Amino acid sequence: MSYIELRNISYKYPLSKANVLKNISYSFEKGNLYGIIGSNNSGKTTLCNLIKGLIPEFYEGELYGEVLIEGKDVRKWDSNILATSIGYIFQNPFSQISGIKETVFEEIALGLENLGIKEDEIIDRVIDVIKLLNITDLAKKNPNELSGGQRQRVAFASIVAMNNDILVIDEPTSQLDPQGTIEIFDIINKLKQQGKTIFLVEHKIDLIAEYADEVLVIDEGELKHWGKTNEILANKDLLNRGINLPQVALLSHEMENINEPFDQFAITKAEAKKQIAKRWG
Amino acid sequence: MDAEFINSYRNPQLSGNWFLDLNPLSKMNIIIILAFIPVFYPSWQVSIGATLFYILLAVTSGRFKNFISPFLKLGLVIGPFFFILRAIFWPGDTTIFNFGIINITQEGVDLGIRYGTIMLVVTAVLVLLSVTIKAQSLTYALEKIGVPHTASFIILSSLQTIIDLKNKANVIMDSQKSRGIETEGNVFTRVRAFIPVLTPLFLGAISEAEEKSIAMDARAFGSDNSHSHLKFLRSVPVWEKLLVVIINLAVISLIIWRFVG
């Protein structure tokens, strides 16, 4: 049995004329990191809302097909259980700050307070998350006075603290500088190593190449490509769909064009280094 | 991480000031019930006395600096406004000054002074409540007496929303200004510039409210578990309970005395 399964999913938002998702079926396994890519308005965020259970609980609309979590239809799950087992981090960091806490430390603790966790355990968990995300310098600050990038880290920390089994992460680095982006991806990788199942929407395709186990390509609401990351991100058809290929994949294609292909098609820097070392090292 | 900062969450939130450390509900009770004295003993002397008492409380609680500026700004507008309103338009027999429809009488002036000074008391109460009670402590205290967590969230969130809306309005005004739209000048220019701001401001707020509810859902806001509190207040000591009871009884006695004495 798949951990999460989408069966012939089509979905239309209330008052919308066209389906935003069209006949999508896919099985997701526990502990994998799934990269979800596509051009703007392709339906990526809607897919996230579906996996998180916000559709049809929050966004009513017309949903056809089934979303099964551990074999049970998402509509039959208790919404509180879904809320505590699936974490969701979305693009806009400004609306993810509660606005009711005086320090970042308290902001991160909010979800744990809602779960009724004992105060001492809250403190320990918040300290761990603050160290993990390397935001010790923010702990005492007022979350309402942070920059976009800082808020994004705090929003991320707040969800990591919840220790959900499944994480749906929609463009977590949209407000971060390159260094902050790398740090967030390191943490996502650590969470994956802890056995979390992660759905990650991200335009930074080189990082998807680096970290995702499988990739789903959505275009105009349809699932166009899916499968192992190194197979999908080598496909030139993505360029026609407004999606860049990883820099290393472009290099691999160029090598093919000059009749000097790598022994194995590379999509990450590490793979390319290995191939280059093999040939010229 | 700073051990002192972490330990502040392991102990009740105390400032070391006897008045500030009162339970927010005790503070509210004391501040509000004392305001009934000038209402039931309406004279400018009692109202001024009550206002001075609130100023004294602000000094004692170490919040005088936070108190005095908004008190003066509000009090010096609201107090004289009510005085003028009553003094000019209240009918009476003893005319002091007459010009057209304006007929200032001794009775109107007396009533104006009474209303004006009562409004000073009301202003002092509101400002003192706002500078001595933290919203987060108040909602904690309310939750402890059974107010639902959702209600306390709405209170706190609404307070922050006011600040957020103000900041967003400034951002929109700045972007209007950068497009060459006149946003400064006389009242009419400012009003004309502000009206177009309202649509993006409130549409944005509605959209953000939707996102915020999703964010709160992801933080288990709707969890059925009883919530815990990282920051907590001390249990209300017996002396504090006695103080509140004594003050309440004293004020109620004064009110009863007013009618039967």
Chai-1 contact restraints between the chains, C-beta under 6 A:
chainA,res_idxA,chainB,res_idxB,connection_type,confidence,min_distance_angstrom,max_distance_angstrom,comment,restraint_id
A,N80,B,G222,contact,1.0,0.0,6.0,A-B,restraint_1
A,N80,B,S223,contact,1.0,0.0,6.0,A-B,restraint_2
A,N80,B,D224,contact,1.0,0.0,6.0,A-B,restraint_3
A,A83,B,D217,contact,1.0,0.0,6.0,A-B,restraint_4
A,A83,B,A220,contact,1.0,0.0,6.0,A-B,restraint_5
A,T84,B,A220,contact,1.0,0.0,6.0,A-B,restraint_6
A,G87,B,A218,contact,1.0,0.0,6.0,A-B,restraint_7
A,Y88,B,A218,contact,1.0,0.0,6.0,A-B,restraint_8
A,N92,B,E211,contact,1.0,0.0,6.0,A-B,restraint_9
A,S95,B,E208,contact,1.0,0.0,6.0,A-B,restraint_10
A,S95,B,E211,contact,1.0,0.0,6.0,A-B,restraint_11
A,S95,B,K212,contact,1.0,0.0,6.0,A-B,restraint_12
A,S95,B,A215,contact,1.0,0.0,6.0,A-B,restraint_13
A,Q96,B,A215,contact,1.0,0.0,6.0,A-B,restraint_14
A,G99,B,S157,contact,1.0,0.0,6.0,A-B,restraint_15
A,G99,B,Q160,contact,1.0,0.0,6.0,A-B,restraint_16
A,I100,B,L156,contact,1.0,0.0,6.0,A-B,restraint_17
A,I100,B,S157,contact,1.0,0.0,6.0,A-B,restraint_18
A,E106,B,L230,contact,1.0,0.0,6.0,A-B,restraint_19
A,A109,B,L230,contact,1.0,0.0,6.0,A-B,restraint_20
A,L110,B,R219,contact,1.0,0.0,6.0,A-B,restraint_21
A,G111,B,R219,contact,1.0,0.0,6.0,A-B,restraint_22
A,G111,B,A220,contact,1.0,0.0,6.0,A-B,restraint_23
A,E113,B,H227,contact,1.0,0.0,6.0,A-B,restraint_24
A,E113,B,S228,contact,1.0,0.0,6.0,A-B,restraint_25
A,E113,B,L230,contact,1.0,0.0,6.0,A-B,restraint_26
A,N114,B,R219,contact,1.0,0.0,6.0,A-B,restraint_27
A,N114,B,A220,contact,1.0,0.0,6.0,A-B,restraint_28
A,N114,B,F221,contact,1.0,0.0,6.0,A-B,restraint_29
A,N114,B,S223,contact,1.0,0.0,6.0,A-B,restraint_30
A,N114,B,H227,contact,1.0,0.0,6.0,A-B,restraint_31
A,L115,B,A220,contact,1.0,0.0,6.0,A-B,restraint_32
A,L115,B,S223,contact,1.0,0.0,6.0,A-B,restraint_33
A,L115,B,N225,contact,1.0,0.0,6.0,A-B,restraint_34
A,G116,B,N225,contact,1.0,0.0,6.0,A-B,restraint_35
A,G116,B,S226,contact,1.0,0.0,6.0,A-B,restraint_36
A,G116,B,H227,contact,1.0,0.0,6.0,A-B,restraint_37
A,G116,B,S228,contact,1.0,0.0,6.0,A-B,restraint_38
A,I117,B,S228,contact,1.0,0.0,6.0,A-B,restraint_39
A,E119,B,S228,contact,1.0,0.0,6.0,A-B,restraint_40
A,I122,B,L230,contact,1.0,0.0,6.0,A-B,restraint_41
A,I123,B,Y9,contact,1.0,0.0,6.0,A-B,restraint_42
A,T136,B,M1,contact,1.0,0.0,6.0,A-B,restraint_43
A,K140,B,F5,contact,1.0,0.0,6.0,A-B,restraint_44
